[in-house]
Amino acid sequence: MTPTRELALQNRDVIKLMGENLGTKVDCFIGGNPLEEDVKRLQNGSQIIVGTPGKIYELLRRKKLKTNHLKLFILDEADEMLDRGFKEKVKDIFR
């Protein structure tokens, strides 16, 4: 999870390159993208998800993003997220 759309897209691209030969499926979920498209991508299966706190929270709240098989959660630039006012969203995501 990253504090900005730009960083989320950058991380997605780097992860895709790193996992290219492994067939890793990476998806990015950021504000501004229609929720219906995000849900369709989730239904198609994702191994790695990159996103912003608002979008991740919304997908969890609507029970579209399942975490029962979650193995690793990374907060990229956590200090920046907290400085940008995402503290409550991050806390809610971890609940």
N, C-alpha and C positions, 0 to 999 in steps of 0.2 A: 504494500500500500504506500502510495506516495502523496505528497501534499498538492501537487499540481498536475494538470492534464499533460503539459509538455514533458514533465519528467516521467509520467506513466507511459506515454508513447515511446519515449527514448528507451526506457527499461524494457518494454515489450520487444522493441526491435533488437536490442542487444541479446535478450534471452532467446529470441527466435534464432539469431545467428549462432549462438552457442549450442543450441539444441537441434540445429538443422539436420545433422546426420543421424540423430536419434529419433526423428519423427515426432518430436515434442509438439504438442498442441498448446499454443499460448494465446490467450485472449486478453483484451484490454477493456476495462469498463470505467468510463469517465463521464462526467456531467456533459450535457449537451447532446448526447446520443440517445435516440429513442429507446425507452425501456423495453418495448416489444422486441426490438432487434437484439438487445442484450439477452433477453430471456431465450430467444431462439438459439443464440450462440451457446448459452449455457446448456440447453437441452441437447445440443450436438456433442457435448462433452469437452471439457477443458482439463488439461493436466496442470497448467500454470495460469494463474489469474493475476493480472496487474490492474490496479485501479486506484481511484481517489476515495477518500473517506465517505463523502456524500453518496456516491453511487454504490459503493460496497454496502453501506448501511441500508440503503433503500432496497437493494436486492435481498439482503438478509431479512429485513422487516417484512417484505412481501413473501418471504419463504420461497424465493426463486433460487437462491444460492444456498446450497447445502454444505455443511462443514463436517459432516460425520466421517469423511475420509481425509480430512485435512491433516497434513503431516508437518507443515512448516508455515509459519506466518512471519513475514519480514516487514518491518516498518522502516522504510527508506526516508531518511531525513526526519526522524521523529521530532527533533527539536523544532524544526521548521513547521511541522504540522501543528504542534502545540502553540507556537507563536501566531499561527494563522487562525486560531480560534477553533480548531478541530478537536480540542480536548474532550468535550462531551461526546462527540461522535465516536471517537476512538474508544472511550470507556464503554459506550453502548455496544459497539461491535464486539468487544471482548466479553460482554455478558452473555 
